[in-house]
């Protein structure tokens, strides 16, 4: 496995983004993320909020950080497996919305 980047979430989870995921899915499906991996990594390390995934509540978390261009959020989906925590996808969007369930974390200064 070739690791593109790794980060630690405020939940204490080490999160890995594989090179194949970044190149094969994220850049292909979300070309605006090209050369913006620092924003995806920042969303994991310093998110405004973390939510459970509505469609995968037991094994996916959705991270949001207001660090994207054009006053948007970076949204990062992380899958939690027995082998570790892995980035599934990442993109920019204006709102904190879309397939999110229960809130798991809110940045302390926002509480």
Helices and strands as residue ranges (DSSP letters): E 3-8, E 14-18, H 19-21, I 22-26, H 27-29, G 31-33, H 37-45, E 49-53, E 60-68, G 69-71, E 72-81, E 84-93, E 100-106, G 108-110
